[in-house]
Amino acid sequence: MDGRVTQRANTSELIFDVATVIAHVSSSVTLLPGDLITTGTPAGTGTSRRHEVPPRPGTQVISVIKGVGEHRNIVMRPSSQ
C-alpha cells in the first residue's frame, strides 16, 4: 500500500493452478479482456496478520502479476446509504 509491500505470494501457492481456475470460471461465465478473477489471499495475510494495517481512504493498492500486468485501486470511504 502506498509503496509498501504488505503481501507477497506466488500463483504456485494456489490450490488449483491458474489454467484450472480460468477453465472453471469460464465454463459458467464469459471472460472478457480486463476481467478479474479473485482467488483470496495466502495464509498469514489480511486479518490474520500479526499487525494488521487496514487501508485508509486515499490509500493506493496495487496488485501485480509478473508478466501479466497490474491492477491499481484507490481506497474510498464507504458511501452513505
Secondary structure by P-SEA (a helix, b strand, c coil): cccccccccccccccccaaaaaaaaaccccccccbbbbccccccccccccccccccccbbbbbbccccbbbbbbbbccccc
